[in-house]
């Protein structure tokens, strides 16, 4: 049996994520960040998903997603209704989930060619 390591068709993929770090491609990130298939924004200044404000979404929205995934750490944390409304009023979905699940979901959606942007809160 021949095993071939297949590279994804996009620049940034997630190998792992939790509430303390994430592995993007071969780089370990220790601070909150934003990732899209063609963009990596390091040092996103968010440390608490529960306190995520609508203005904190600006760098994610600037990437023109159809869906935003929010990795909230070891457990699922929902952002405020105002933050959710900031996405929904633009016709953009916002899904909050534990970071490990968000990483898996991001990779699947990115591999399908979807315009997904993910923000991971590491604090």
C-alpha positions as a printed NumPy array, in Angstrom:
array([[  0.   ,   0.   ,   0.   ],
       [  1.364,   3.399,  -0.946],
       [  0.726,   6.306,   1.415],
       [  0.964,   9.826,   0.055],
       [  0.856,  12.946,   2.19 ],
       [ -1.544,  15.199,   0.306],
       [ -1.224,  18.956,   0.748],
       [ -4.416,  21.021,   0.799],
       [ -5.255,  23.447,  -2.012],
       [ -5.11 ,  26.407,   0.365],
       [ -2.212,  28.169,   2.098],
       [ -3.21 ,  27.895,   5.776],
       [ -4.547,  24.755,   7.412],
       [ -4.959,  23.822,  11.047],
       [ -3.331,  20.709,  12.4  ],
       [ -4.541,  21.254,  15.989],
       [ -6.042,  23.855,  18.307],
       [ -7.108,  24.144,  21.918],
       [ -7.396,  26.95 ,  24.454],
       [ -3.633,  27.29 ,  24.92 ],
       [ -2.145,  27.059,  21.42 ],
       [ -2.739,  26.12 ,  17.814],
       [ -0.685,  24.545,  15.069],
       [ -1.156,  26.354,  11.752],
       [  0.754,  24.535,   9.024],
       [  3.962,  23.85 ,  10.984],
       [  3.848,  26.956,  13.22 ],
       [  2.764,  26.827,  16.842],
       [  0.747,  29.966,  17.756],
       [  0.416,  30.969,  21.406],
       [ -1.784,  34.067,  21.015],
       [ -5.228,  34.642,  19.515],
       [ -5.232,  34.719,  15.719],
       [ -7.373,  34.813,  12.586],
       [ -7.009,  32.39 ,   9.712],
       [ -8.548,  32.175,   6.253],
       [ -7.491,  29.865,   3.429],
       [ -5.146,  32.555,   2.057],
       [ -4.502,  34.759,   5.122],
       [ -3.034,  34.457,   8.611],
       [ -3.404,  37.371,  11.051],
       [ -1.398,  36.834,  14.208],
       [ -1.838,  38.562,  17.569],
       [ -5.571,  39.239,  17.311],
       [ -6.115,  41.239,  20.536],
       [ -8.963,  39.1  ,  21.92 ],
       [ -8.396,  37.027,  25.062],
       [-11.946,  36.219,  26.201],
       [-14.585,  34.884,  23.796],
       [-17.393,  35.831,  26.192],
       [-16.299,  39.491,  25.973],
       [-15.938,  39.55 ,  22.191],
       [-17.372,  42.876,  21.009],
       [-18.741,  43.666,  17.551],
       [-15.689,  45.874,  16.867],
       [-13.421,  42.863,  17.495],
       [-14.916,  41.285,  14.369],
       [-13.584,  44.013,  12.038],
       [-10.446,  42.128,  10.923],
       [-12.486,  38.981,  10.262],
       [-15.177,  40.876,   8.346],
       [-12.489,  42.63 ,   6.273],
       [-11.658,  39.224,   4.776],
       [-15.195,  39.048,   3.317],
       [-16.25 ,  35.645,   4.674],
       [-19.474,  33.822,   4.054],
       [-19.025,  32.155,   7.441],
       [-17.016,  32.992,  10.564],
       [-15.95 ,  30.226,  12.912],
       [-15.02 ,  31.231,  16.42 ],
       [-12.726,  28.845,  18.312],
       [-13.38 ,  29.609,  21.974],
       [-10.825,  27.386,  23.73 ],
       [-11.351,  24.078,  25.49 ],
       [-15.1  ,  24.672,  25.821],
       [-17.777,  26.299,  23.711],
       [-18.49 ,  29.917,  24.666],
       [-21.124,  31.996,  22.934],
       [-20.448,  35.643,  22.08 ],
       [-22.954,  38.322,  23.073],
       [-26.168,  38.749,  21.076],
       [-24.813,  42.102,  19.823],
       [-21.722,  40.403,  18.431],
       [-23.806,  37.707,  16.763],
       [-26.098,  40.372,  15.296],
       [-23.09 ,  42.191,  13.799],
       [-22.559,  39.156,  11.556],
       [-26.151,  38.189,  10.919],
       [-27.084,  41.722,   9.842],
       [-24.473,  41.348,   7.066],
       [-25.73 ,  37.917,   6.037],
       [-22.639,  36.218,   7.484],
       [-22.96 ,  33.144,   9.668],
       [-21.158,  33.042,  13.014],
       [-20.529,  29.668,  14.64 ],
       [-18.866,  29.451,  18.058],
       [-17.384,  26.127,  19.126],
       [-14.543,  24.626,  21.114],
       [-11.257,  25.274,  19.318],
       [-10.559,  21.634,  18.399],
       [-13.948,  21.379,  16.682],
       [-13.483,  24.772,  15.014],
       [-10.124,  23.655,  13.6  ],
       [-11.621,  20.497,  12.098],
       [-14.586,  22.424,  10.694],
       [-12.34 ,  25.122,   9.217],
       [-10.21 ,  22.546,   7.378],
       [-13.261,  20.801,   5.921],
       [-14.891,  24.043,   4.756],
       [-11.638,  25.457,   3.355],
       [-10.998,  22.218,   1.442],
       [-14.455,  22.608,  -0.127],
       [-13.447,  26.054,  -1.394],
       [-15.785,  27.894,   0.963],
       [-14.912,  31.445,   2.008],
       [-14.482,  30.646,   5.688],
       [-12.622,  32.8  ,   8.214],
       [-11.835,  31.563,  11.71 ],
       [-10.883,  33.492,  14.806],
       [ -9.227,  31.499,  17.583],
       [ -9.195,  32.887,  21.1  ],
       [ -6.133,  31.805,  23.038],
       [ -5.83 ,  33.164,  26.501]])
